[in-house]
Amino acid sequence: MHPAIDPRFADDFLTYWGMLSFLIGSTGRTLGADFDRRRMDGLSRGLRGRLPRA
């Protein structure tokens, strides 16, 4: 049995989570003055790097 999802799901998933990681990294100071995006984990930095640039 194959899941009933579109083949583009994986790319869309990575783009979505990449966008969220980018937004947190860019606006994290609004969450607290001690937020430092350099301390984001490797997964978050990797997802952020996958976000397409306009």
mmCIF file of the N, C-alpha and C atoms, coordinates in Angstrom:
data_MODEL
# 
_entry.id   MODEL 
# 
loop_
_atom_site.group_PDB 
_atom_site.id 
_atom_site.type_symbol 
_atom_site.label_atom_id 
_atom_site.label_alt_id 
_atom_site.label_comp_id 
_atom_site.label_asym_id 
_atom_site.label_entity_id 
_atom_site.label_seq_id 
_atom_site.pdbx_PDB_ins_code 
_atom_site.Cartn_x 
_atom_site.Cartn_y 
_atom_site.Cartn_z 
_atom_site.occupancy 
_atom_site.B_iso_or_equiv 
_atom_site.pdbx_formal_charge 
_atom_site.auth_seq_id 
_atom_site.auth_comp_id 
_atom_site.auth_asym_id 
_atom_site.auth_atom_id 
_atom_site.pdbx_PDB_model_num 
ATOM 1   N N  . MET A 1 1  ? 0.846  -1.175 0.000  1.00 0.00 ? 1  MET A N  1 
ATOM 2   C CA . MET A 1 1  ? 0.000  0.000  0.000  1.00 0.00 ? 1  MET A CA 1 
ATOM 3   C C  . MET A 1 1  ? 0.894  1.242  0.000  1.00 0.00 ? 1  MET A C  1 
ATOM 4   N N  . HIS A 1 2  ? 0.593  2.155  -0.885 1.00 0.00 ? 2  HIS A N  1 
ATOM 5   C CA . HIS A 1 2  ? 1.344  3.404  -0.992 1.00 0.00 ? 2  HIS A CA 1 
ATOM 6   C C  . HIS A 1 2  ? 0.532  4.541  -0.377 1.00 0.00 ? 2  HIS A C  1 
ATOM 7   N N  . PRO A 1 3  ? 1.204  5.451  0.302  1.00 0.00 ? 3  PRO A N  1 
ATOM 8   C CA . PRO A 1 3  ? 0.468  6.585  0.874  1.00 0.00 ? 3  PRO A CA 1 
ATOM 9   C C  . PRO A 1 3  ? -0.120 7.455  -0.241 1.00 0.00 ? 3  PRO A C  1 
ATOM 10  N N  . ALA A 1 4  ? -1.270 8.008  0.027  1.00 0.00 ? 4  ALA A N  1 
ATOM 11  C CA . ALA A 1 4  ? -1.957 8.848  -0.959 1.00 0.00 ? 4  ALA A CA 1 
ATOM 12  C C  . ALA A 1 4  ? -1.533 10.303 -0.789 1.00 0.00 ? 4  ALA A C  1 
ATOM 13  N N  . ILE A 1 5  ? -0.257 10.579 -1.078 1.00 0.00 ? 5  ILE A N  1 
ATOM 14  C CA . ILE A 1 5  ? 0.227  11.950 -1.008 1.00 0.00 ? 5  ILE A CA 1 
ATOM 15  C C  . ILE A 1 5  ? 0.864  12.312 -2.342 1.00 0.00 ? 5  ILE A C  1 
ATOM 16  N N  . ASP A 1 6  ? 0.882  13.567 -2.620 1.00 0.00 ? 6  ASP A N  1 
ATOM 17  C CA . ASP A 1 6  ? 1.466  14.075 -3.849 1.00 0.00 ? 6  ASP A CA 1 
ATOM 18  C C  . ASP A 1 6  ? 2.983  13.859 -3.818 1.00 0.00 ? 6  ASP A C  1 
ATOM 19  N N  . PRO A 1 7  ? 3.599  13.527 -4.942 1.00 0.00 ? 7  PRO A N  1 
ATOM 20  C CA . PRO A 1 7  ? 5.055  13.329 -4.972 1.00 0.00 ? 7  PRO A CA 1 
ATOM 21  C C  . PRO A 1 7  ? 5.855  14.579 -4.570 1.00 0.00 ? 7  PRO A C  1 
ATOM 22  N N  . ARG A 1 8  ? 5.251  15.745 -4.668 1.00 0.00 ? 8  ARG A N  1 
ATOM 23  C CA . ARG A 1 8  ? 5.932  16.989 -4.291 1.00 0.00 ? 8  ARG A CA 1 
ATOM 24  C C  . ARG A 1 8  ? 5.920  17.251 -2.790 1.00 0.00 ? 8  ARG A C  1 
ATOM 25  N N  . PHE A 1 9  ? 5.283  16.357 -2.039 1.00 0.00 ? 9  PHE A N  1 
ATOM 26  C CA . PHE A 1 9  ? 5.123  16.564 -0.602 1.00 0.00 ? 9  PHE A CA 1 
ATOM 27  C C  . PHE A 1 9  ? 6.459  16.806 0.097  1.00 0.00 ? 9  PHE A C  1 
ATOM 28  N N  . ALA A 1 10 ? 7.470  16.013 -0.204 1.00 0.00 ? 10 ALA A N  1 
ATOM 29  C CA . ALA A 1 10 ? 8.768  16.140 0.478  1.00 0.00 ? 10 ALA A CA 1 
ATOM 30  C C  . ALA A 1 10 ? 9.375  17.521 0.252  1.00 0.00 ? 10 ALA A C  1 
ATOM 31  N N  . ASP A 1 11 ? 9.365  18.001 -0.980 1.00 0.00 ? 11 ASP A N  1 
ATOM 32  C CA . ASP A 1 11 ? 9.906  19.334 -1.262 1.00 0.00 ? 11 ASP A CA 1 
ATOM 33  C C  . ASP A 1 11 ? 9.093  20.427 -0.576 1.00 0.00 ? 11 ASP A C  1 
ATOM 34  N N  . ASP A 1 12 ? 7.778  20.292 -0.614 1.00 0.00 ? 12 ASP A N  1 
ATOM 35  C CA . ASP A 1 12 ? 6.917  21.278 0.041  1.00 0.00 ? 12 ASP A CA 1 
ATOM 36  C C  . ASP A 1 12 ? 7.149  21.286 1.548  1.00 0.00 ? 12 ASP A C  1 
ATOM 37  N N  . PHE A 1 13 ? 7.321  20.106 2.136  1.00 0.00 ? 13 PHE A N  1 
ATOM 38  C CA . PHE A 1 13 ? 7.574  19.967 3.566  1.00 0.00 ? 13 PHE A CA 1 
ATOM 39  C C  . PHE A 1 13 ? 8.871  20.685 3.938  1.00 0.00 ? 13 PHE A C  1 
ATOM 40  N N  . LEU A 1 14 ? 9.935  20.435 3.187  1.00 0.00 ? 14 LEU A N  1 
ATOM 41  C CA . LEU A 1 14 ? 11.226 21.059 3.475  1.00 0.00 ? 14 LEU A CA 1 
ATOM 42  C C  . LEU A 1 14 ? 11.174 22.573 3.284  1.00 0.00 ? 14 LEU A C  1 
ATOM 43  N N  . THR A 1 15 ? 10.460 23.026 2.273  1.00 0.00 ? 15 THR A N  1 
ATOM 44  C CA . THR A 1 15 ? 10.322 24.465 2.046  1.00 0.00 ? 15 THR A CA 1 
ATOM 45  C C  . THR A 1 15 ? 9.568  25.120 3.187  1.00 0.00 ? 15 THR A C  1 
ATOM 46  N N  . TYR A 1 16 ? 8.479  24.492 3.628  1.00 0.00 ? 16 TYR A N  1 
ATOM 47  C CA . TYR A 1 16 ? 7.661  25.032 4.726  1.00 0.00 ? 16 TYR A CA 1 
ATOM 48  C C  . TYR A 1 16 ? 8.481  25.145 6.008  1.00 0.00 ? 16 TYR A C  1 
ATOM 49  N N  . TRP A 1 17 ? 9.146  24.066 6.400  1.00 0.00 ? 17 TRP A N  1 
ATOM 50  C CA . TRP A 1 17 ? 9.926  24.089 7.638  1.00 0.00 ? 17 TRP A CA 1 
ATOM 51  C C  . TRP A 1 17 ? 11.156 24.970 7.499  1.00 0.00 ? 17 TRP A C  1 
ATOM 52  N N  . GLY A 1 18 ? 11.704 25.080 6.293  1.00 0.00 ? 18 GLY A N  1 
ATOM 53  C CA . GLY A 1 18 ? 12.795 26.010 6.056  1.00 0.00 ? 18 GLY A CA 1 
ATOM 54  C C  . GLY A 1 18 ? 12.354 27.448 6.267  1.00 0.00 ? 18 GLY A C  1 
ATOM 55  N N  . MET A 1 19 ? 11.144 27.759 5.808  1.00 0.00 ? 19 MET A N  1 
ATOM 56  C CA . MET A 1 19 ? 10.600 29.102 5.987  1.00 0.00 ? 19 MET A CA 1 
ATOM 57  C C  . MET A 1 19 ? 10.397 29.398 7.475  1.00 0.00 ? 19 MET A C  1 
ATOM 58  N N  . LEU A 1 20 ? 9.876  28.435 8.216  1.00 0.00 ? 20 LEU A N  1 
ATOM 59  C CA . LEU A 1 20 ? 9.677  28.639 9.652  1.00 0.00 ? 20 LEU A CA 1 
ATOM 60  C C  . LEU A 1 20 ? 11.016 28.865 10.357 1.00 0.00 ? 20 LEU A C  1 
ATOM 61  N N  . SER A 1 21 ? 12.012 28.079 9.992  1.00 0.00 ? 21 SER A N  1 
ATOM 62  C CA . SER A 1 21 ? 13.336 28.242 10.589 1.00 0.00 ? 21 SER A CA 1 
ATOM 63  C C  . SER A 1 21 ? 13.916 29.608 10.243 1.00 0.00 ? 21 SER A C  1 
ATOM 64  N N  . PHE A 1 22 ? 13.750 30.038 8.998  1.00 0.00 ? 22 PHE A N  1 
ATOM 65  C CA . PHE A 1 22 ? 14.221 31.359 8.584  1.00 0.00 ? 22 PHE A CA 1 
ATOM 66  C C  . PHE A 1 22 ? 13.538 32.453 9.404  1.00 0.00 ? 22 PHE A C  1 
ATOM 67  N N  . LEU A 1 23 ? 12.231 32.352 9.572  1.00 0.00 ? 23 LEU A N  1 
ATOM 68  C CA . LEU A 1 23 ? 11.492 33.369 10.317 1.00 0.00 ? 23 LEU A CA 1 
ATOM 69  C C  . LEU A 1 23 ? 11.920 33.423 11.780 1.00 0.00 ? 23 LEU A C  1 
ATOM 70  N N  . ILE A 1 24 ? 12.108 32.262 12.390 1.00 0.00 ? 24 ILE A N  1 
ATOM 71  C CA . ILE A 1 24 ? 12.563 32.242 13.784 1.00 0.00 ? 24 ILE A CA 1 
ATOM 72  C C  . ILE A 1 24 ? 13.961 32.843 13.875 1.00 0.00 ? 24 ILE A C  1 
ATOM 73  N N  . GLY A 1 25 ? 14.850 32.470 12.949 1.00 0.00 ? 25 GLY A N  1 
ATOM 74  C CA . GLY A 1 25 ? 16.202 33.014 12.963 1.00 0.00 ? 25 GLY A CA 1 
ATOM 75  C C  . GLY A 1 25 ? 16.242 34.506 12.720 1.00 0.00 ? 25 GLY A C  1 
ATOM 76  N N  . SER A 1 26 ? 15.318 35.001 11.914 1.00 0.00 ? 26 SER A N  1 
ATOM 77  C CA . SER A 1 26 ? 15.296 36.420 11.561 1.00 0.00 ? 26 SER A CA 1 
ATOM 78  C C  . SER A 1 26 ? 14.592 37.283 12.599 1.00 0.00 ? 26 SER A C  1 
ATOM 79  N N  . THR A 1 27 ? 13.596 36.727 13.260 1.00 0.00 ? 27 THR A N  1 
ATOM 80  C CA . THR A 1 27 ? 12.781 37.523 14.187 1.00 0.00 ? 27 THR A CA 1 
ATOM 81  C C  . THR A 1 27 ? 12.845 36.990 15.613 1.00 0.00 ? 27 THR A C  1 
ATOM 82  N N  . GLY A 1 28 ? 13.789 36.126 15.886 1.00 0.00 ? 28 GLY A N  1 
ATOM 83  C CA . GLY A 1 28 ? 13.864 35.468 17.190 1.00 0.00 ? 28 GLY A CA 1 
ATOM 84  C C  . GLY A 1 28 ? 13.988 36.411 18.361 1.00 0.00 ? 28 GLY A C  1 
ATOM 85  N N  . ARG A 1 29 ? 14.564 37.576 18.149 1.00 0.00 ? 29 ARG A N  1 
ATOM 86  C CA . ARG A 1 29 ? 14.709 38.536 19.256 1.00 0.00 ? 29 ARG A CA 1 
ATOM 87  C C  . ARG A 1 29 ? 13.349 38.958 19.813 1.00 0.00 ? 29 ARG A C  1 
ATOM 88  N N  . THR A 1 30 ? 12.301 38.834 19.011 1.00 0.00 ? 30 THR A N  1 
ATOM 89  C CA . THR A 1 30 ? 10.976 39.175 19.516 1.00 0.00 ? 30 THR A CA 1 
ATOM 90  C C  . THR A 1 30 ? 10.506 38.147 20.537 1.00 0.00 ? 30 THR A C  1 
ATOM 91  N N  . LEU A 1 31 ? 11.138 36.955 20.536 1.00 0.00 ? 31 LEU A N  1 
ATOM 92  C CA . LEU A 1 31 ? 10.799 35.922 21.513 1.00 0.00 ? 31 LEU A CA 1 
ATOM 93  C C  . LEU A 1 31 ? 11.492 36.159 22.842 1.00 0.00 ? 31 LEU A C  1 
ATOM 94  N N  . GLY A 1 32 ? 12.584 36.900 22.802 1.00 0.00 ? 32 GLY A N  1 
ATOM 95  C CA . GLY A 1 32 ? 13.346 37.204 24.014 1.00 0.00 ? 32 GLY A CA 1 
ATOM 96  C C  . GLY A 1 32 ? 14.665 37.839 23.644 1.00 0.00 ? 32 GLY A C  1 
ATOM 97  N N  . ALA A 1 33 ? 15.107 38.757 24.452 1.00 0.00 ? 33 ALA A N  1 
ATOM 98  C CA . ALA A 1 33 ? 16.332 39.491 24.159 1.00 0.00 ? 33 ALA A CA 1 
ATOM 99  C C  . ALA A 1 33 ? 17.562 38.595 24.141 1.00 0.00 ? 33 ALA A C  1 
ATOM 100 N N  . ASP A 1 34 ? 17.491 37.435 24.788 1.00 0.00 ? 34 ASP A N  1 
ATOM 101 C CA . ASP A 1 34 ? 18.652 36.544 24.852 1.00 0.00 ? 34 ASP A CA 1 
ATOM 102 C C  . ASP A 1 34 ? 18.716 35.559 23.686 1.00 0.00 ? 34 ASP A C  1 
ATOM 103 N N  . PHE A 1 35 ? 17.787 35.665 22.728 1.00 0.00 ? 35 PHE A N  1 
ATOM 104 C CA . PHE A 1 35 ? 17.807 34.756 21.581 1.00 0.00 ? 35 PHE A CA 1 
ATOM 105 C C  . PHE A 1 35 ? 19.035 35.032 20.722 1.00 0.00 ? 35 PHE A C  1 
ATOM 106 N N  . ASP A 1 36 ? 19.746 33.970 20.368 1.00 0.00 ? 36 ASP A N  1 
ATOM 107 C CA . ASP A 1 36 ? 20.948 34.075 19.538 1.00 0.00 ? 36 ASP A CA 1 
ATOM 108 C C  . ASP A 1 36 ? 20.835 33.036 18.433 1.00 0.00 ? 36 ASP A C  1 
ATOM 109 N N  . ARG A 1 37 ? 20.621 33.482 17.203 1.00 0.00 ? 37 ARG A N  1 
ATOM 110 C CA . ARG A 1 37 ? 20.401 32.529 16.123 1.00 0.00 ? 37 ARG A CA 1 
ATOM 111 C C  . ARG A 1 37 ? 21.630 31.676 15.842 1.00 0.00 ? 37 ARG A C  1 
ATOM 112 N N  . ARG A 1 38 ? 22.807 32.106 16.269 1.00 0.00 ? 38 ARG A N  1 
ATOM 113 C CA . ARG A 1 38 ? 24.010 31.283 16.095 1.00 0.00 ? 38 ARG A CA 1 
ATOM 114 C C  . ARG A 1 38 ? 23.948 30.013 16.925 1.00 0.00 ? 38 ARG A C  1 
ATOM 115 N N  . ARG A 1 39 ? 23.044 29.983 17.904 1.00 0.00 ? 39 ARG A N  1 
ATOM 116 C CA . ARG A 1 39 ? 22.898 28.803 18.750 1.00 0.00 ? 39 ARG A CA 1 
ATOM 117 C C  . ARG A 1 39 ? 21.796 27.857 18.260 1.00 0.00 ? 39 ARG A C  1 
ATOM 118 N N  . MET A 1 40 ? 21.191 28.159 17.119 1.00 0.00 ? 40 MET A N  1 
ATOM 119 C CA . MET A 1 40 ? 20.176 27.266 16.551 1.00 0.00 ? 40 MET A CA 1 
ATOM 120 C C  . MET A 1 40 ? 20.848 25.946 16.188 1.00 0.00 ? 40 MET A C  1 
ATOM 121 N N  . ASP A 1 41 ? 20.120 24.851 16.325 1.00 0.00 ? 41 ASP A N  1 
ATOM 122 C CA . ASP A 1 41 ? 20.706 23.536 16.056 1.00 0.00 ? 41 ASP A CA 1 
ATOM 123 C C  . ASP A 1 41 ? 20.956 23.327 14.560 1.00 0.00 ? 41 ASP A C  1 
ATOM 124 N N  . GLY A 1 42 ? 21.712 22.289 14.265 1.00 0.00 ? 42 GLY A N  1 
ATOM 125 C CA . GLY A 1 42 ? 22.090 21.998 12.889 1.00 0.00 ? 42 GLY A CA 1 
ATOM 126 C C  . GLY A 1 42 ? 20.895 21.737 11.976 1.00 0.00 ? 42 GLY A C  1 
ATOM 127 N N  . LEU A 1 43 ? 19.871 21.078 12.489 1.00 0.00 ? 43 LEU A N  1 
ATOM 128 C CA . LEU A 1 43 ? 18.674 20.818 11.684 1.00 0.00 ? 43 LEU A CA 1 
ATOM 129 C C  . LEU A 1 43 ? 18.028 22.140 11.269 1.00 0.00 ? 43 LEU A C  1 
ATOM 130 N N  . SER A 1 44 ? 17.873 23.039 12.216 1.00 0.00 ? 44 SER A N  1 
ATOM 131 C CA . SER A 1 44 ? 17.262 24.337 11.909 1.00 0.00 ? 44 SER A CA 1 
ATOM 132 C C  . SER A 1 44 ? 18.095 25.123 10.912 1.00 0.00 ? 44 SER A C  1 
ATOM 133 N N  . ARG A 1 45 ? 19.419 25.133 11.090 1.00 0.00 ? 45 ARG A N  1 
ATOM 134 C CA . ARG A 1 45 ? 20.286 25.847 10.151 1.00 0.00 ? 45 ARG A CA 1 
ATOM 135 C C  . ARG A 1 45 ? 20.241 25.200 8.768  1.00 0.00 ? 45 ARG A C  1 
ATOM 136 N N  . GLY A 1 46 ? 20.197 23.877 8.728  1.00 0.00 ? 46 GLY A N  1 
ATOM 137 C CA . GLY A 1 46 ? 20.126 23.188 7.441  1.00 0.00 ? 46 GLY A CA 1 
ATOM 138 C C  . GLY A 1 46 ? 18.827 23.460 6.712  1.00 0.00 ? 46 GLY A C  1 
ATOM 139 N N  . LEU A 1 47 ? 17.722 23.438 7.436  1.00 0.00 ? 47 LEU A N  1 
ATOM 140 C CA . LEU A 1 47 ? 16.428 23.730 6.817  1.00 0.00 ? 47 LEU A CA 1 
ATOM 141 C C  . LEU A 1 47 ? 16.388 25.173 6.341  1.00 0.00 ? 47 LEU A C  1 
ATOM 142 N N  . ARG A 1 48 ? 16.956 26.058 7.122  1.00 0.00 ? 48 ARG A N  1 
ATOM 143 C CA . ARG A 1 48 ? 16.995 27.465 6.728  1.00 0.00 ? 48 ARG A CA 1 
ATOM 144 C C  . ARG A 1 48 ? 17.786 27.638 5.432  1.00 0.00 ? 48 ARG A C  1 
ATOM 145 N N  . GLY A 1 49 ? 18.859 26.894 5.296  1.00 0.00 ? 49 GLY A N  1 
ATOM 146 C CA . GLY A 1 49 ? 19.685 26.978 4.095  1.00 0.00 ? 49 GLY A CA 1 
ATOM 147 C C  . GLY A 1 49 ? 19.000 26.445 2.846  1.00 0.00 ? 49 GLY A C  1 
ATOM 148 N N  . ARG A 1 50 ? 17.991 25.587 3.008  1.00 0.00 ? 50 ARG A N  1 
ATOM 149 C CA . ARG A 1 50 ? 17.259 25.036 1.873  1.00 0.00 ? 50 ARG A CA 1 
ATOM 150 C C  . ARG A 1 50 ? 16.195 25.978 1.336  1.00 0.00 ? 50 ARG A C  1 
ATOM 151 N N  . LEU A 1 51 ? 15.892 27.013 2.082  1.00 0.00 ? 51 LEU A N  1 
ATOM 152 C CA . LEU A 1 51 ? 14.835 27.935 1.666  1.00 0.00 ? 51 LEU A CA 1 
ATOM 153 C C  . LEU A 1 51 ? 15.253 28.655 0.390  1.00 0.00 ? 51 LEU A C  1 
ATOM 154 N N  . PRO A 1 52 ? 14.429 28.579 -0.654 1.00 0.00 ? 52 PRO A N  1 
ATOM 155 C CA . PRO A 1 52 ? 14.785 29.277 -1.907 1.00 0.00 ? 52 PRO A CA 1 
ATOM 156 C C  . PRO A 1 52 ? 14.868 30.780 -1.692 1.00 0.00 ? 52 PRO A C  1 
ATOM 157 N N  . ARG A 1 53 ? 15.840 31.397 -2.279 1.00 0.00 ? 53 ARG A N  1 
ATOM 158 C CA . ARG A 1 53 ? 16.005 32.854 -2.183 1.00 0.00 ? 53 ARG A CA 1 
ATOM 159 C C  . ARG A 1 53 ? 15.318 33.512 -3.373 1.00 0.00 ? 53 ARG A C  1 
ATOM 160 N N  . ALA A 1 54 ? 14.664 34.614 -3.107 1.00 0.00 ? 54 ALA A N  1 
ATOM 161 C CA . ALA A 1 54 ? 13.958 35.335 -4.175 1.00 0.00 ? 54 ALA A CA 1 
ATOM 162 C C  . ALA A 1 54 ? 14.892 36.256 -4.910 1.00 0.00 ? 54 ALA A C  1 
# 
